[in-house]
Amino acid sequence: MKSLLISLLAAGTLATPAPAQLTPATVDGYMRDALAATGLPGVSVVVTHDGQVVHAAGYGHDSAGRPVTADTPMRVASVSKSFTATAVMTLVERGRIRLDEPVAAQLPGFRMADPRAARVTVRQLLNQTSGLSDTTVDINALEETTNLAAYTARLAGGRLRAEPGTRWEYCNVNYDLAARLVEVASGRDFGSYLRDRVFGPLGMTSSAVSDQEVRPADGYNSVYGLWLPRPELPAFLNGSGSGGVVTTANDMGKWLVTQTGHGRPLVKRQSLEEMHKPIAIRPYAMGWGVEQETGQLTHSGNLFTYTAVEAISPRTGYGFAVMTNSAALQDDTYAIMLGLTALSEGRRPEVPGGDRQLYEAILGAVALAAAALGVLGVLRARRWAARRAGRPRWRAALRLLPALLPVLVLASYPDWTSFLMNGRTVTWAQLTYFPAPLSITLLVAGLAGLAVIVARICVLCKLTRYAKTRS
């Protein structure tokens, strides 16, 4: 549900800085400061440089009170997309998948109501330029499925939002289709293929796309500054190509090493460069975004009780992964990654902190103020109605509009949230997770406004009836 931070690659115009030599002590010192400032319950981090892991560690605790370590499994959400893209490219190299030919010709069962879907290529799936959109397919129906074959079949009634290749739009369907294509091309389920062709060769023994194989602990949501343990929101995650990976900091270190072109290669150098190359219409590659000023490749991941980010710097050879067992209105993983990046370039890092607590304190104050105004409005309903008894009803209705506004905002909450997130589907259930402080505040304001309206109307009607009996 939170935004992806990416921008255009600036090629060949930046002077390459001399990378600083990060040490475990330096990383630990920065992370202690970051954890103290952000108040995150648990974080795991790994830093790599060229072919070596500089440091992998965990900080804080999980929802069971156990210390978070470099071996604590966590969901990484959309960071999974880079793994799916790599799986596809291994099959492209073997001639099992054709990158620039239509998906429909290679994936039996993929049909849509829109004839343009027959022209969507595999490359367009990985670049998020297929034309697929949350606004034109039934995301809720897709989330009810339990396997990629059923997921693909349920796209039959959907349409595209744009002509393939002409518009970039972030949509998880692209990568779940890509995962299904891996299954068909390999003759194996997606999880098994990743285990044997991606995780296995790298020695990522604590990674999977199923919580039945690698069990992550439940995470946390922040509610007005308090971290509350919660189970992850049910969704199509096991076997998902868009966000199903569960992994650890130690395993992510092995992944970052190969993504910087070192260690054991999963694909040829040319294929790796192809996956990291941004498209012309958007600074997005294949499961990676590309920063404009630095050329650093990044991808964030956001679930409802987990957040994560990965990054690799072609200029310095450093790689970073930051994973938390929590989700809130403020995502601190990206800021922590930027701080580690600054350290690797010899710059003074900014320590993130305070924003989440400040935002939630403001929302808490608004909720208390709304509740107080609601109580005051109910208590003064008789005075309000007495001043308007006998006047035209339309004038009284106009005076009710200010109290009606928070009710309307609450009623349309999923709709305007979806609009602000560029059309991504948002449900009421999702809004009870990391946006909980905002959701509670809007609920309190809406109920307060509704109570005032009902009280005023009831008293006004009673006074009007009384006046008629007296006349």
KEVEX-149870 format. One record per residue (C-alpha): residue number from 1; residue in three letters; x, y, z. Coordinates in pm, whole numbers, plus 50000, padded with zeros to 5 digits. Layout:
% KEVEX-149870
<atom NUM; ALA; <X; Y; Z>>
...
//
This chain:
% KEVEX-149870
<atom 1; MET; <50000; 50000; 50000>>
<atom 2; LYS; <50305; 50259; 50049>>
<atom 3; SER; <50495; 50445; 49744>>
<atom 4; LEU; <50801; 50309; 49551>>
<atom 5; LEU; <51097; 50557; 49548>>
<atom 6; ILE; <51274; 50557; 49210>>
<atom 7; SER; <51415; 50803; 48951>>
<atom 8; LEU; <51606; 50822; 48623>>
<atom 9; LEU; <51961; 50689; 48578>>
<atom 10; ALA; <52224; 50951; 48511>>
<atom 11; ALA; <52474; 50761; 48298>>
<atom 12; GLY; <52836; 50852; 48256>>
<atom 13; THR; <52817; 51201; 48405>>
<atom 14; LEU; <52892; 51133; 48770>>
<atom 15; ALA; <53236; 51111; 48921>>
<atom 16; THR; <53277; 50784; 49103>>
<atom 17; PRO; <53348; 50846; 49472>>
<atom 18; ALA; <53612; 50652; 49653>>
<atom 19; PRO; <53406; 50419; 49872>>
<atom 20; ALA; <53463; 50439; 50244>>
<atom 21; GLN; <53565; 50119; 50415>>
<atom 22; LEU; <53263; 50031; 50623>>
<atom 23; THR; <53328; 49812; 50926>>
<atom 24; PRO; <53089; 49609; 51142>>
<atom 25; ALA; <53148; 49856; 51426>>
<atom 26; THR; <53051; 50151; 51203>>
<atom 27; VAL; <52731; 49979; 51090>>
<atom 28; ASP; <52643; 49876; 51446>>
<atom 29; GLY; <52697; 50230; 51573>>
<atom 30; TYR; <52474; 50381; 51307>>
<atom 31; MET; <52205; 50117; 51359>>
<atom 32; ARG; <52199; 50172; 51736>>
<atom 33; ASP; <52137; 50542; 51675>>
<atom 34; ALA; <51873; 50468; 51410>>
<atom 35; LEU; <51690; 50218; 51630>>
<atom 36; ALA; <51687; 50458; 51923>>
<atom 37; ALA; <51558; 50743; 51706>>
<atom 38; THR; <51290; 50551; 51518>>
<atom 39; GLY; <51175; 50324; 51800>>
<atom 40; LEU; <51142; 50033; 51559>>
<atom 41; PRO; <51077; 49704; 51743>>
<atom 42; GLY; <51315; 49501; 51529>>
<atom 43; VAL; <51546; 49548; 51229>>
<atom 44; SER; <51784; 49323; 51040>>
<atom 45; VAL; <52052; 49465; 50812>>
<atom 46; VAL; <52320; 49341; 50575>>
<atom 47; VAL; <52592; 49539; 50399>>
<atom 48; THR; <52803; 49390; 50119>>
<atom 49; HIS; <53096; 49522; 49919>>
<atom 50; ASP; <53187; 49361; 49588>>
<atom 51; GLY; <53208; 48990; 49665>>
<atom 52; GLN; <53214; 49012; 50045>>
<atom 53; VAL; <52959; 49052; 50323>>
<atom 54; VAL; <53076; 49344; 50535>>
<atom 55; HIS; <52825; 49292; 50814>>
<atom 56; ALA; <52494; 49118; 50877>>
<atom 57; ALA; <52313; 49170; 51206>>
<atom 58; GLY; <51981; 49208; 51381>>
<atom 59; TYR; <51860; 49457; 51637>>
<atom 60; GLY; <51559; 49471; 51867>>
<atom 61; HIS; <51310; 49187; 51907>>
<atom 62; ASP; <51031; 49000; 51729>>
<atom 63; SER; <50666; 48973; 51837>>
<atom 64; ALA; <50749; 48676; 52061>>
<atom 65; GLY; <51015; 48876; 52246>>
<atom 66; ARG; <51308; 48693; 52087>>
<atom 67; PRO; <51610; 48897; 51974>>
<atom 68; VAL; <51613; 48976; 51603>>
<atom 69; THR; <51931; 48838; 51443>>
<atom 70; ALA; <52079; 48808; 51096>>
<atom 71; ASP; <51898; 48472; 51076>>
<atom 72; THR; <51550; 48598; 51168>>
<atom 73; PRO; <51312; 48526; 50877>>
<atom 74; MET; <51116; 48825; 50752>>
<atom 75; ARG; <50884; 48892; 50463>>
<atom 76; VAL; <51035; 49130; 50209>>
<atom 77; ALA; <50718; 49198; 50008>>
<atom 78; SER; <50789; 49362; 49672>>
<atom 79; VAL; <51164; 49313; 49706>>
<atom 80; SER; <51056; 48968; 49579>>
<atom 81; LYS; <51017; 49114; 49230>>
<atom 82; SER; <51392; 49115; 49166>>
<atom 83; PHE; <51400; 48742; 49248>>
<atom 84; THR; <51114; 48673; 49008>>
<atom 85; ALA; <51285; 48870; 48731>>
<atom 86; THR; <51601; 48666; 48782>>
<atom 87; ALA; <51406; 48340; 48766>>
<atom 88; VAL; <51256; 48452; 48436>>
<atom 89; MET; <51597; 48546; 48296>>
<atom 90; THR; <51742; 48204; 48381>>
<atom 91; LEU; <51474; 48054; 48157>>
<atom 92; VAL; <51527; 48318; 47889>>
<atom 93; GLU; <51892; 48210; 47871>>
<atom 94; ARG; <51786; 47848; 47835>>
<atom 95; GLY; <51546; 47933; 47551>>
<atom 96; ARG; <51238; 47836; 47754>>
<atom 97; ILE; <51099; 48192; 47770>>
<atom 98; ARG; <51114; 48450; 47492>>
<atom 99; LEU; <51154; 48794; 47645>>
<atom 100; ASP; <51015; 49004; 47359>>
<atom 101; GLU; <50732; 48780; 47245>>
<atom 102; PRO; <50373; 48787; 47373>>
<atom 103; VAL; <50297; 48626; 47707>>
<atom 104; ALA; <49973; 48481; 47569>>
<atom 105; ALA; <50167; 48272; 47317>>
<atom 106; GLN; <50382; 48124; 47595>>
<atom 107; LEU; <50132; 48095; 47880>>
<atom 108; PRO; <49826; 47873; 47821>>
<atom 109; GLY; <49535; 47997; 48028>>
<atom 110; PHE; <49625; 48365; 48005>>
<atom 111; ARG; <49333; 48542; 47838>>
<atom 112; MET; <49165; 48873; 47906>>
<atom 113; ALA; <48853; 49051; 47785>>
<atom 114; ASP; <49078; 49313; 47626>>
<atom 115; PRO; <49224; 49204; 47289>>
<atom 116; ARG; <49530; 49421; 47353>>
<atom 117; ALA; <49638; 49171; 47621>>
<atom 118; ALA; <49740; 48930; 47346>>
<atom 119; ARG; <50025; 49172; 47259>>
<atom 120; VAL; <50174; 49205; 47609>>
<atom 121; THR; <50534; 49077; 47611>>
<atom 122; VAL; <50732; 48922; 47894>>
<atom 123; ARG; <50964; 49223; 47902>>
<atom 124; GLN; <50664; 49451; 47952>>
<atom 125; LEU; <50555; 49246; 48253>>
<atom 126; LEU; <50898; 49283; 48414>>
<atom 127; ASN; <50921; 49655; 48326>>
<atom 128; GLN; <50565; 49722; 48453>>
<atom 129; THR; <50458; 49858; 48112>>
<atom 130; SER; <50205; 49587; 48021>>
<atom 131; GLY; <49903; 49813; 48065>>
<atom 132; LEU; <49779; 49602; 48356>>
<atom 133; SER; <49633; 49807; 48640>>
<atom 134; ASP; <49464; 49760; 48976>>
<atom 135; THR; <49184; 49977; 48837>>
<atom 136; THR; <49090; 49740; 48552>>
<atom 137; VAL; <49121; 49395; 48712>>
<atom 138; ASP; <48949; 49253; 49020>>
<atom 139; ILE; <49234; 49259; 49272>>
<atom 140; ASN; <49015; 49132; 49556>>
<atom 141; ALA; <48917; 48824; 49356>>
<atom 142; LEU; <49281; 48759; 49269>>
<atom 143; GLU; <49383; 48778; 49636>>
<atom 144; GLU; <49136; 48500; 49718>>
<atom 145; THR; <49323; 48247; 49502>>
<atom 146; THR; <49573; 47997; 49641>>
<atom 147; ASN; <49790; 47922; 49337>>
<atom 148; LEU; <49925; 48095; 49030>>
<atom 149; ALA; <49718; 47891; 48783>>
<atom 150; ALA; <49391; 47998; 48946>>
<atom 151; TYR; <49523; 48353; 48975>>
<atom 152; THR; <49592; 48366; 48601>>
<atom 153; ALA; <49251; 48220; 48515>>
<atom 154; ARG; <49072; 48493; 48712>>
<atom 155; LEU; <49217; 48760; 48487>>
<atom 156; ALA; <48981; 48649; 48209>>
<atom 157; GLY; <48731; 48928; 48274>>
<atom 158; GLY; <48989; 49205; 48320>>
<atom 159; ARG; <49108; 49471; 48082>>
<atom 160; LEU; <49419; 49682; 48028>>
<atom 161; ARG; <49438; 50046; 48122>>
<atom 162; ALA; <49673; 50139; 47838>>
<atom 163; GLU; <49825; 50009; 47517>>
<atom 164; PRO; <50111; 49769; 47606>>
<atom 165; GLY; <50449; 49943; 47621>>
<atom 166; THR; <50313; 50300; 47636>>
<atom 167; ARG; <50250; 50357; 48007>>
<atom 168; TRP; <50432; 50261; 48326>>
<atom 169; GLU; <50209; 50155; 48613>>
<atom 170; TYR; <50310; 49957; 48918>>
<atom 171; CYS; <50088; 49648; 48939>>
<atom 172; ASN; <50157; 49324; 49123>>
<atom 173; VAL; <49970; 49126; 48858>>
<atom 174; ASN; <50268; 49170; 48624>>
<atom 175; TYR; <50498; 48973; 48851>>
<atom 176; ASP; <50246; 48707; 48947>>
<atom 177; LEU; <50195; 48641; 48576>>
<atom 178; ALA; <50573; 48625; 48535>>
<atom 179; ALA; <50589; 48368; 48816>>
<atom 180; ARG; <50319; 48160; 48647>>
<atom 181; LEU; <50519; 48177; 48325>>
<atom 182; VAL; <50819; 48037; 48516>>
<atom 183; GLU; <50602; 47745; 48628>>
<atom 184; VAL; <50481; 47665; 48278>>
<atom 185; ALA; <50823; 47708; 48113>>
<atom 186; SER; <51004; 47499; 48375>>
<atom 187; GLY; <50735; 47240; 48444>>
<atom 188; ARG; <50774; 47303; 48818>>
<atom 189; ASP; <50592; 47512; 49076>>
<atom 190; PHE; <50738; 47856; 49133>>
<atom 191; GLY; <50860; 47791; 49486>>
<atom 192; SER; <51050; 47477; 49384>>
<atom 193; TYR; <51209; 47653; 49089>>
<atom 194; LEU; <51329; 47941; 49305>>
<atom 195; ARG; <51462; 47699; 49565>>
<atom 196; ASP; <51664; 47497; 49312>>
<atom 197; ARG; <51766; 47762; 49058>>
<atom 198; VAL; <51796; 48084; 49260>>
<atom 199; PHE; <51811; 48028; 49637>>
<atom 200; GLY; <51993; 47694; 49622>>
<atom 201; PRO; <52291; 47791; 49404>>
<atom 202; LEU; <52355; 48093; 49628>>
<atom 203; GLY; <52330; 47897; 49951>>
<atom 204; MET; <52019; 48088; 50061>>
<atom 205; THR; <51902; 47801; 50280>>
<atom 206; SER; <51664; 48013; 50492>>
<atom 207; SER; <51466; 48160; 50202>>
<atom 208; ALA; <51139; 48053; 50038>>
<atom 209; VAL; <50816; 48185; 49888>>
<atom 210; SER; <50602; 48003; 50141>>
<atom 211; ASP; <50559; 48059; 50512>>
<atom 212; GLN; <50509; 47684; 50538>>
<atom 213; GLU; <50877; 47636; 50450>>
<atom 214; VAL; <51025; 47937; 50629>>
<atom 215; ARG; <50806; 48077; 50903>>
<atom 216; PRO; <50833; 48449; 50977>>
<atom 217; ALA; <50718; 48572; 51315>>
<atom 218; ASP; <50414; 48797; 51329>>
<atom 219; GLY; <50502; 49162; 51298>>
<atom 220; TYR; <50385; 49491; 51448>>
<atom 221; ASN; <50177; 49797; 51368>>
<atom 222; SER; <50234; 50132; 51532>>
<atom 223; VAL; <49919; 50280; 51690>>
<atom 224; TYR; <49973; 50627; 51834>>
<atom 225; GLY; <50332; 50543; 51916>>
<atom 226; LEU; <50267; 50197; 52060>>
<atom 227; TRP; <50385; 49888; 51872>>
<atom 228; LEU; <50111; 49624; 51873>>
<atom 229; PRO; <50186; 49268; 51751>>
<atom 230; ARG; <49955; 49156; 51471>>
<atom 231; PRO; <49931; 48863; 51230>>
<atom 232; GLU; <49992; 48947; 50865>>
<atom 233; LEU; <49677; 49032; 50669>>
<atom 234; PRO; <49561; 48723; 50474>>
<atom 235; ALA; <49640; 48752; 50104>>
<atom 236; PHE; <49784; 48556; 49815>>
<atom 237; LEU; <50145; 48539; 49935>>
<atom 238; ASN; <50257; 48175; 49932>>
<atom 239; GLY; <50396; 48111; 49586>>
<atom 240; SER; <50350; 48472; 49480>>
<atom 241; GLY; <50596; 48626; 49236>>
<atom 242; SER; <50511; 48980; 49337>>
<atom 243; GLY; <50568; 48965; 49711>>
<atom 244; GLY; <50599; 48618; 49857>>
<atom 245; VAL; <50968; 48587; 49952>>
<atom 246; VAL; <51058; 48518; 50314>>
<atom 247; THR; <51430; 48553; 50384>>
<atom 248; THR; <51698; 48662; 50629>>
<atom 249; ALA; <51972; 48923; 50640>>
<atom 250; ASN; <52238; 48654; 50599>>
<atom 251; ASP; <52067; 48519; 50287>>
<atom 252; MET; <52012; 48868; 50147>>
<atom 253; GLY; <52386; 48923; 50172>>
<atom 254; LYS; <52441; 48635; 49929>>
<atom 255; TRP; <52176; 48777; 49699>>
<atom 256; LEU; <52329; 49127; 49694>>
<atom 257; VAL; <52673; 48985; 49616>>
<atom 258; THR; <52548; 48813; 49301>>
<atom 259; GLN; <52342; 49117; 49200>>
<atom 260; THR; <52658; 49330; 49204>>
<atom 261; GLY; <52819; 49085; 48962>>
<atom 262; HIS; <53028; 48889; 49210>>
<atom 263; GLY; <53013; 48548; 49369>>
<atom 264; ARG; <52831; 48267; 49193>>
<atom 265; PRO; <52644; 48402; 48889>>
<atom 266; LEU; <52284; 48301; 48833>>
<atom 267; VAL; <52272; 48454; 48484>>
<atom 268; LYS; <52524; 48588; 48235>>
<atom 269; ARG; <52664; 48938; 48277>>
<atom 270; GLN; <52461; 49059; 47978>>
<atom 271; SER; <52137; 48936; 48136>>
<atom 272; LEU; <52224; 49097; 48469>>
<atom 273; GLU; <52284; 49431; 48295>>
<atom 274; GLU; <51954; 49391; 48108>>
<atom 275; MET; <51767; 49346; 48436>>
<atom 276; HIS; <51931; 49658; 48580>>
<atom 277; LYS; <51872; 49884; 48279>>
<atom 278; PRO; <51589; 50138; 48321>>
<atom 279; ILE; <51331; 50188; 48048>>
<atom 280; ALA; <51291; 50518; 47863>>
<atom 281; ILE; <50949; 50614; 48000>>
<atom 282; ARG; <51026; 50551; 48367>>
<atom 283; PRO; <51336; 50487; 48580>>
<atom 284; TYR; <51235; 50125; 48641>>
<atom 285; ALA; <51426; 49820; 48529>>
<atom 286; MET; <51322; 49459; 48602>>
<atom 287; GLY; <51233; 49450; 48970>>
<atom 288; TRP; <51465; 49745; 49040>>
<atom 289; GLY; <51424; 50121; 49043>>
<atom 290; VAL; <51717; 50344; 48949>>
<atom 291; GLU; <51809; 50665; 49130>>
<atom 292; GLN; <51867; 50961; 48899>>
<atom 293; GLU; <52160; 51131; 49068>>
<atom 294; THR; <52360; 50828; 49175>>
<atom 295; GLY; <52255; 50538; 48954>>
<atom 296; GLN; <52191; 50333; 49268>>
<atom 297; LEU; <51942; 50051; 49215>>
<atom 298; THR; <51673; 50017; 49481>>
<atom 299; HIS; <51344; 49845; 49549>>
<atom 300; SER; <51117; 49880; 49850>>
<atom 301; GLY; <50873; 49625; 49987>>
<atom 302; ASN; <50570; 49698; 50201>>
<atom 303; LEU; <50328; 49450; 50352>>
<atom 304; PHE; <50100; 49511; 50646>>
<atom 305; THR; <50336; 49406; 50924>>
<atom 306; TYR; <50667; 49409; 50735>>
<atom 307; THR; <50875; 49661; 50541>>
<atom 308; ALA; <51201; 49613; 50353>>
<atom 309; VAL; <51436; 49772; 50103>>
<atom 310; GLU; <51731; 49650; 49898>>
<atom 311; ALA; <51991; 49860; 49714>>
<atom 312; ILE; <52309; 49813; 49514>>
<atom 313; SER; <52549; 50082; 49397>>
<atom 314; PRO; <52726; 50021; 49063>>
<atom 315; ARG; <52957; 50313; 49147>>
<atom 316; THR; <53092; 50185; 49477>>
<atom 317; GLY; <53015; 49813; 49468>>
<atom 318; TYR; <52821; 49830; 49794>>
<atom 319; GLY; <52492; 49653; 49856>>
<atom 320; PHE; <52239; 49704; 50135>>
<atom 321; ALA; <51926; 49536; 50266>>
<atom 322; VAL; <51717; 49662; 50556>>
<atom 323; MET; <51421; 49460; 50684>>
<atom 324; THR; <51180; 49531; 50969>>
<atom 325; ASN; <50912; 49321; 51136>>
<atom 326; SER; <50680; 49623; 51150>>
<atom 327; ALA; <50478; 49860; 50937>>
<atom 328; ALA; <50361; 50214; 51009>>
<atom 329; LEU; <50257; 50533; 50832>>
<atom 330; GLN; <50625; 50626; 50823>>
<atom 331; ASP; <50859; 50376; 50652>>
<atom 332; ASP; <51204; 50412; 50806>>
<atom 333; THR; <51377; 50133; 50614>>
<atom 334; TYR; <51448; 50355; 50314>>
<atom 335; ALA; <51590; 50632; 50532>>
<atom 336; ILE; <51815; 50381; 50710>>
<atom 337; MET; <51935; 50249; 50374>>
<atom 338; LEU; <52019; 50604; 50266>>
<atom 339; GLY; <52216; 50653; 50586>>
<atom 340; LEU; <52418; 50339; 50521>>
<atom 341; THR; <52474; 50454; 50163>>
<atom 342; ALA; <52610; 50785; 50290>>
<atom 343; LEU; <52849; 50603; 50522>>
<atom 344; SER; <52972; 50389; 50232>>
<atom 345; GLU; <53051; 50704; 50034>>
<atom 346; GLY; <53232; 50877; 50319>>
<atom 347; ARG; <52947; 51121; 50384>>
<atom 348; ARG; <52785; 51208; 50714>>
<atom 349; PRO; <52459; 51013; 50738>>
<atom 350; GLU; <52132; 51156; 50854>>
<atom 351; VAL; <51987; 50947; 51134>>
<atom 352; PRO; <51612; 50902; 51075>>
<atom 353; GLY; <51384; 50954; 51366>>
<atom 354; GLY; <51092; 51128; 51524>>
<atom 355; ASP; <50868; 51161; 51218>>
<atom 356; ARG; <50649; 50860; 51293>>
<atom 357; GLN; <50605; 50960; 51654>>
<atom 358; LEU; <50529; 51322; 51557>>
<atom 359; TYR; <50274; 51228; 51289>>
<atom 360; GLU; <50096; 50987; 51519>>
<atom 361; ALA; <50097; 51234; 51809>>
<atom 362; ILE; <49930; 51492; 51583>>
<atom 363; LEU; <49672; 51237; 51472>>
<atom 364; GLY; <49607; 51143; 51835>>
<atom 365; ALA; <49553; 51508; 51926>>
<atom 366; VAL; <49312; 51549; 51633>>
<atom 367; ALA; <49117; 51241; 51745>>
<atom 368; LEU; <49086; 51376; 52101>>
<atom 369; ALA; <48980; 51718; 51972>>
<atom 370; ALA; <48721; 51559; 51741>>
<atom 371; ALA; <48580; 51351; 52026>>
<atom 372; ALA; <48559; 51657; 52253>>
<atom 373; LEU; <48385; 51864; 51984>>
<atom 374; GLY; <48144; 51578; 51923>>
<atom 375; VAL; <48048; 51560; 52291>>
<atom 376; LEU; <48014; 51939; 52305>>
<atom 377; GLY; <47800; 51939; 51990>>
<atom 378; VAL; <47563; 51676; 52132>>
<atom 379; LEU; <47531; 51862; 52463>>
<atom 380; ARG; <47452; 52187; 52281>>
<atom 381; ALA; <47214; 52028; 52030>>
<atom 382; ARG; <46907; 52172; 52201>>
<atom 383; ARG; <47048; 52525; 52195>>
<atom 384; TRP; <47139; 52482; 51827>>
<atom 385; ALA; <46792; 52350; 51738>>
<atom 386; ALA; <46611; 52623; 51937>>
<atom 387; ARG; <46777; 52891; 51726>>
<atom 388; ARG; <46663; 52722; 51405>>
<atom 389; ALA; <46315; 52602; 51493>>
<atom 390; GLY; <46058; 52758; 51264>>
<atom 391; ARG; <46314; 52862; 51002>>
<atom 392; PRO; <46332; 52710; 50650>>
<atom 393; ARG; <46465; 52355; 50660>>
<atom 394; TRP; <46722; 52416; 50389>>
<atom 395; ARG; <46895; 52669; 50611>>
<atom 396; ALA; <46921; 52419; 50895>>
<atom 397; ALA; <47052; 52157; 50650>>
<atom 398; LEU; <47327; 52394; 50539>>
<atom 399; ARG; <47431; 52442; 50901>>
<atom 400; LEU; <47471; 52064; 50932>>
<atom 401; LEU; <47727; 52045; 50649>>
<atom 402; PRO; <48038; 52110; 50866>>
<atom 403; ALA; <47947; 51813; 51088>>
<atom 404; LEU; <47870; 51604; 50779>>
<atom 405; LEU; <48215; 51658; 50624>>
<atom 406; PRO; <48409; 51411; 50847>>
<atom 407; VAL; <48134; 51154; 50786>>
<atom 408; LEU; <48179; 51187; 50409>>
<atom 409; VAL; <48559; 51169; 50441>>
<atom 410; LEU; <48528; 50847; 50642>>
<atom 411; ALA; <48274; 50692; 50403>>
<atom 412; SER; <48501; 50753; 50103>>
<atom 413; TYR; <48825; 50663; 50285>>
<atom 414; PRO; <48924; 50360; 50070>>
<atom 415; ASP; <48838; 50547; 49750>>
<atom 416; TRP; <49044; 50860; 49808>>
<atom 417; THR; <49330; 50656; 49954>>
<atom 418; SER; <49332; 50446; 49636>>
<atom 419; PHE; <49335; 50767; 49429>>
<atom 420; LEU; <49634; 50904; 49622>>
<atom 421; MET; <49815; 50574; 49563>>
<atom 422; ASN; <49775; 50605; 49185>>
<atom 423; GLY; <49484; 50368; 49160>>
<atom 424; ARG; <49621; 50085; 49377>>
<atom 425; THR; <49332; 49889; 49528>>
<atom 426; VAL; <49278; 49964; 49898>>
<atom 427; THR; <49031; 49777; 50122>>
<atom 428; TRP; <48882; 49851; 50462>>
<atom 429; ALA; <49071; 49555; 50608>>
<atom 430; GLN; <49403; 49696; 50483>>
<atom 431; LEU; <49325; 50033; 50638>>
<atom 432; THR; <49315; 49873; 50983>>
<atom 433; TYR; <49683; 49781; 50960>>
<atom 434; PHE; <49971; 50027; 50918>>
<atom 435; PRO; <49738; 50327; 50855>>
<atom 436; ALA; <49563; 50244; 51185>>
<atom 437; PRO; <49634; 50582; 51356>>
<atom 438; LEU; <49488; 50770; 51059>>
<atom 439; SER; <49198; 50526; 51032>>
<atom 440; ILE; <49111; 50556; 51401>>
<atom 441; THR; <49130; 50935; 51387>>
<atom 442; LEU; <48898; 50947; 51085>>
<atom 443; LEU; <48662; 50702; 51256>>
<atom 444; VAL; <48646; 50913; 51572>>
<atom 445; ALA; <48591; 51231; 51370>>
<atom 446; GLY; <48325; 51065; 51156>>
<atom 447; LEU; <48136; 50920; 51452>>
<atom 448; ALA; <48158; 51253; 51635>>
<atom 449; GLY; <48016; 51434; 51334>>
<atom 450; LEU; <47741; 51174; 51293>>
<atom 451; ALA; <47647; 51197; 51661>>
<atom 452; VAL; <47616; 51576; 51637>>
<atom 453; ILE; <47400; 51551; 51324>>
<atom 454; VAL; <47167; 51291; 51476>>
<atom 455; ALA; <47135; 51484; 51803>>
<atom 456; ARG; <47057; 51812; 51627>>
<atom 457; ILE; <46803; 51656; 51390>>
<atom 458; CYS; <46628; 51470; 51672>>
<atom 459; VAL; <46597; 51780; 51889>>
<atom 460; LEU; <46494; 51996; 51595>>
<atom 461; CYS; <46220; 51751; 51496>>
<atom 462; LYS; <46097; 51735; 51856>>
<atom 463; LEU; <46081; 52115; 51882>>
<atom 464; THR; <45904; 52140; 51548>>
<atom 465; ARG; <45636; 51889; 51655>>
<atom 466; TYR; <45594; 52069; 51985>>
<atom 467; ALA; <45550; 52402; 51806>>
<atom 468; LYS; <45280; 52253; 51582>>
<atom 469; THR; <45085; 52114; 51876>>
<atom 470; ARG; <45088; 52458; 52040>>
<atom 471; SER; <44970; 52642; 51729>>
//
